[in-house]
Each structure stands twice: as structure tokens, then as C-alpha cells.
Amino acid sequence: MALNCGIVGLPNVGKSTIFQAITSAPAEAANFPFCTIEPNVGIVNVGDKRLQDIADKITPDKIIPTVVEFVDIAGLVKGASKGEGLGNQFLGNIRQVNAIVHVVRCFDDSNVIHVHGEVNPLDDIETINMELALADLEVVQRKQANLPKLMKNQNKEISSKAKMVVPVLERLTAHLEEGKAARMLELNDDDLELIRDLNLITLKKTLYLCNVDEESLEEDNAHVLKVKEIAKGEGSEVLKICGKLESEISSLDSEEEKKEFMEAAGIEISGLELLTHAAYKMLGLRTYFTAGVKEVRAWTFKEGAKAPQAAGVIHTDFERGFIKAEIYHYDDLIEFGSEQKVKENGKLRMEGKEYLVKDGDIIHFRFNV
């Protein structure tokens, strides 16, 4: 399962600069080079040091990292929910992603015009969130208008669900009318299942990405502090990145040049790696590995997945015909130096259908279909 993030924000907040910078940087285990499948969609490898470490011990023919897809959604403007600035098209794009990266301008520069005339993160966030809430409100109201018909349906399952969803939609309507995100409304698992088909934008996990100047990478400026306050109230994540600096790094030709530039700028981890790791954490995603002489490969799974579900990430046949999983951990491989030594020290084990897969597990699945 590939992680899919939509990058949103007002025009001129540095959104496209950041998108171009992070998606033009080739991954360290460059088996899946960056490619553009549409003008505004980029797929990049997820940097994970463990993948290369495993490959150094196994010496496979190839290395395959997991990937993340970034969708650069053109700048939303006030009135987007009513179609302003091709808003309907862009809002439709946002509905297709797993999570939202909301870029907020947190730097002052008189040479870069702000769409509202001044840098004000609170107003910027409120504008975007209001448009997203209004877009969701329209979806909810359409559903409400269709409920009387559904409640009369001869299929009892359909009519029963229609009746059950009424109070949930009423609560959502009142909430969205105030411009508040649906994720801030207390909805239980049953409520969420009833409205899953609506694919609400404001239910998606959101990470606020503060685009700052170089000085503010070390110490938060006033703009960043305001964003953090908003995010805290929502239970959302916040990350800082200097789009200008990331753009300069991505323009360098060799990995050696990039490394030297980052060291000189005091940057230990690239913006892409920080962003993907933050997005993984936000969505509760983890990584396991398969390792053999043909390939060493990283796979993304949901935290809490049992062995058959994790196997299903590779292929549905693996889940359907799951028998056992032969497992050891990345830490064991690093400690003992080889798969054979891992076996000799009793760290390789067989696990069944109830095993909860851990981040960093190295797995060989046994299945039969």
C-alpha cells in the first residue's frame, strides 16, 4: 500500500516549490526513480536506512523501497467550494488522497506577494479549512436530500442504514456550517462506518507544513507558534521545512554535493524524509521487509495488522492462503551479521495467523492457494 498525500494551500505559500524540491530528489536506494504520472503527481522512494543495511547483509540482485505519492493540488482560493479558481476540480483531487499536507507560509519576504496582502497563518488556515468544510457540507446535504428515498427502499439493509445515518448527518451539518473540520467532531467507529462512502475531505488526517526561512529552522518564529497552537487544538501534526533551502539542495547534481550542502547548512535529514516519516506516523503506517538473494524489499502496512493482513499487502493470494510466517527482526540481523547467525542464535521463529507484525520485521510468508 503506497502512502498518498495531497499538498494543499493558498497560492504563493511555497507549495509548488516544496513539491518540486521533494519529488525531484532521487531516493538513496534508487531502484524506483521519481516519475511524473500527471503534471501534478509525483512518486518518490521512501528513505529508510534499514533497507540498505539489510541489503548489505543479504547482497540481493536488487533493492526495492516502498514509495509515497504526492499530489500537488493547485492553490485553493476563497470560494473554491463554489467553483472559484477551478475549485471543484481541485477539491475532487483532494478526496482521493489518504492524508492532507497543508502548506502554510511562515516567512516574511516583500519580494513574494501574499494573496491576501500580508502573512497571517491564522487567516490562511481558516480560509482553506472553511473551503474544505463547505465542500464537505455540500456532500452531506446531498446525502440528506436522498435519505427519504433510501428509507423507503425495499432492501431492509439499505433502509435501516439510511435511518441510522440521519442523526450523524445532522451533527455533521451543524459542525461543518461553522467551518469546522469533521475530524474535530467526536465520531465513534460506528458513526464513521455509516459515513465512509461520503469520503469527506475534512475527516482526513492533516499535517500542517510550515514553510519557513533558514533562521526559523532552528527556532520557531511567531508564525510557526501560531500554527502549532491551531494544530494542538485540532490534534494535528506540525512540521517545519525551508522550501527555498530544499529547492537549492534538489538542484545539486550528485548525492555527495547534496550531503556537503546539507552539512554546511546544519541539516541532518532532508525535508522529504522528515515529511514521509511524519506522514507515516500520522496515518499509523509501519514497514516490514522481505529479503532474499533476488531482492530486498520494503512493504508498508497498518499498525496493528496481523500476519495474514501484512501478507495481503504483497498479494491477496498470500492472505487468502496464509499458512505461517517465518520471522526475525532487523535488529537481530544487525546484531548477528547474517541470516544464518540469526538462525543459529534462535532468533528466527515461526508465527501464525494471530501474530501482530512489528515495524522492522523481516518476513518470509508460507502460503497455499
SVG drawing of the C-alpha trace seen along z (x, -y; Angstrom):
<svg xmlns="http://www.w3.org/2000/svg" viewBox="-41 -44 72 69">
<polyline fill="none" stroke="black" stroke-width="0.4" points="0.0,0.0 1.5,-3.3 1.1,-6.4 -0.8,-9.1 -0.7,-12.7 -2.4,-15.7 -0.5,-19.0 -2.8,-21.9 -2.5,-25.6 -3.2,-29.1 -1.4,-30.4 2.2,-31.7 2.8,-29.9 5.7,-27.9 3.6,-24.8 4.8,-24.0 8.4,-24.9 8.3,-22.3 6.6,-19.8 9.2,-20.2 12.0,-20.0 11.0,-16.9 9.9,-15.0 13.0,-15.8 15.3,-14.3 16.3,-10.7 16.0,-8.2 19.1,-6.7 18.1,-3.1 17.3,-4.4 15.5,-1.4 12.2,-3.3 13.3,-6.7 11.0,-9.7 8.5,-9.9 5.6,-12.1 2.4,-10.3 0.5,-13.6 1.8,-17.2 0.8,-17.4 1.5,-13.9 4.9,-12.7 6.0,-9.3 9.3,-9.0 11.0,-6.4 10.8,-6.5 14.2,-6.9 14.8,-4.1 18.4,-3.4 17.4,0.1 16.7,1.2 20.3,0.7 21.6,2.2 19.6,5.4 20.9,5.4 24.5,5.1 24.0,8.4 21.9,10.3 23.6,8.9 20.5,9.2 20.2,8.6 18.0,5.5 16.6,3.3 13.0,2.1 11.9,-0.7 8.3,-1.5 7.0,-4.7 5.0,-7.7 2.8,-9.6 2.5,-13.4 -0.4,-15.2 0.3,-18.9 -3.2,-20.4 -3.3,-23.9 -3.7,-26.7 -7.1,-26.9 -8.7,-30.3 -11.7,-31.8 -14.8,-30.5 -13.2,-27.2 -16.1,-25.3 -18.4,-27.2 -16.1,-26.6 -13.8,-29.7 -10.4,-29.1 -11.4,-25.7 -12.1,-24.8 -14.4,-21.8 -11.7,-20.1 -9.1,-20.6 -11.4,-19.6 -12.2,-16.4 -8.4,-15.6 -8.2,-16.1 -10.9,-13.5 -8.7,-10.8 -5.8,-11.1 -5.1,-9.3 -3.9,-12.4 -3.5,-16.2 -0.3,-18.2 -1.4,-21.8 1.4,-24.1 1.3,-27.4 3.5,-30.4 5.5,-31.2 8.2,-33.5 8.3,-37.2 9.6,-38.3 8.5,-41.5 9.5,-40.0 7.0,-37.2 3.4,-38.6 0.9,-37.1 -2.5,-36.5 -4.2,-38.4 -1.6,-41.2 0.0,-40.1 1.5,-37.0 -1.1,-35.7 -1.1,-31.9 -4.4,-32.0 -6.3,-33.6 -4.6,-31.4 -5.6,-28.2 -9.1,-29.5 -9.6,-30.2 -8.5,-26.7 -10.3,-24.9 -13.5,-26.9 -13.5,-26.0 -12.9,-22.3 -15.7,-22.3 -18.1,-23.9 -17.2,-21.4 -18.0,-18.6 -21.2,-20.3 -22.4,-20.1 -21.7,-16.4 -23.5,-15.8 -26.6,-17.9 -26.8,-15.9 -26.8,-12.7 -29.5,-14.1 -31.7,-15.0 -31.5,-11.4 -32.3,-9.8 -36.2,-9.8 -35.9,-7.7 -33.4,-5.3 -35.5,-4.9 -38.4,-3.6 -36.1,-1.1 -37.4,2.5 -34.0,3.7 -34.1,3.7 -30.3,3.3 -30.4,0.1 -33.4,-1.4 -32.1,-0.6 -28.7,-2.2 -30.5,-5.3 -32.4,-5.7 -29.2,-5.1 -27.2,-7.8 -29.8,-10.6 -28.5,-11.8 -24.9,-11.5 -25.5,-13.7 -27.4,-16.2 -24.5,-16.6 -22.1,-16.9 -24.2,-19.6 -24.2,-21.8 -20.5,-21.3 -19.5,-21.9 -21.7,-25.0 -19.4,-26.6 -16.4,-25.9 -15.1,-23.2 -13.4,-20.0 -15.3,-16.8 -12.2,-15.2 -12.8,-17.5 -16.3,-16.1 -16.5,-13.2 -17.5,-10.3 -17.2,-6.7 -16.3,-3.7 -20.0,-3.0 -20.6,-6.6 -17.5,-6.6 -18.6,-3.4 -22.0,-4.9 -20.5,-7.9 -17.4,-6.2 -19.0,-6.3 -19.0,-10.2 -15.2,-10.3 -15.2,-13.6 -12.1,-15.8 -12.1,-17.2 -12.1,-13.7 -8.7,-13.1 -5.6,-13.3 -3.9,-16.6 -0.3,-17.7 0.5,-21.4 3.7,-22.0 5.2,-25.4 7.3,-26.9 9.9,-28.9 13.1,-30.8 16.5,-29.3 16.8,-31.1 13.4,-29.6 14.5,-26.0 16.4,-26.2 14.0,-28.3 10.2,-28.7 9.2,-32.2 5.9,-33.8 4.1,-32.5 5.1,-28.9 4.0,-29.3 0.5,-30.3 0.3,-27.3 1.3,-25.0 -1.4,-26.5 -4.1,-25.8 -2.8,-22.3 -2.8,-21.5 -6.5,-22.4 -7.2,-20.0 -4.9,-17.2 -2.9,-17.6 0.8,-17.3 3.2,-20.2 6.4,-20.1 8.8,-22.8 10.6,-22.9 12.5,-25.6 11.2,-25.4 13.9,-27.7 16.7,-25.6 15.2,-22.3 14.9,-23.7 18.6,-24.5 19.5,-21.0 17.4,-19.3 19.1,-21.3 22.5,-19.8 23.7,-17.0 25.3,-14.5 24.5,-12.9 27.9,-14.0 27.2,-17.6 23.8,-17.4 25.4,-15.9 28.1,-18.6 25.5,-21.3 23.2,-19.9 26.2,-19.6 27.2,-23.2 23.5,-24.3 23.3,-22.2 20.6,-19.9 20.8,-16.3 17.7,-14.9 16.2,-16.0 12.7,-17.6 11.4,-14.7 12.5,-12.2 11.1,-14.3 7.8,-14.7 7.3,-11.0 8.2,-9.9 5.7,-12.4 3.0,-11.2 3.7,-7.6 3.4,-8.3 0.2,-10.4 -1.5,-7.5 -0.3,-4.8 1.8,-3.2 4.8,-0.9 7.3,1.0 8.3,4.7 10.8,6.2 11.2,9.3 14.8,10.4 16.4,12.8 19.1,13.1 16.8,11.9 15.6,8.8 15.3,6.9 12.1,5.0 10.2,2.7 6.4,3.0 4.0,0.6 1.3,1.9 -1.1,0.5 0.0,0.7 -1.9,3.5 -2.0,5.7 -1.8,9.4 0.5,11.6 -2.2,12.6 -3.1,8.9 0.5,7.9 0.9,10.8 -2.0,9.4 -0.1,6.2 2.1,8.3 -0.8,10.1 -4.3,11.1 -3.4,14.8 -0.8,14.5 -3.5,13.5 -6.1,16.0 -3.8,18.9 -1.7,17.9 -0.1,20.8 2.8,19.5 5.3,16.6 9.0,17.1 10.1,14.0 13.2,12.3 13.8,8.7 16.1,6.1 17.8,5.6 18.7,9.3 20.3,9.2 22.4,6.2 23.4,7.7 24.4,11.2 25.5,10.1 23.9,12.7 20.6,14.6 22.5,17.9 23.8,16.4 20.3,15.2 19.0,18.8 21.9,20.2 21.1,17.8 17.4,18.9 16.0,15.5 14.2,16.9 10.8,18.1 7.5,19.4 4.4,17.3 0.7,18.0 -2.4,16.0 -2.6,14.1 0.9,12.6 1.0,8.8 3.5,7.7 6.1,5.2 7.9,2.4 11.3,3.7 10.2,7.4 11.9,9.4 9.4,11.9 9.1,14.9 5.4,15.9 4.3,19.5 1.0,19.8 -1.0,22.2 -3.9,21.4"/>
</svg>
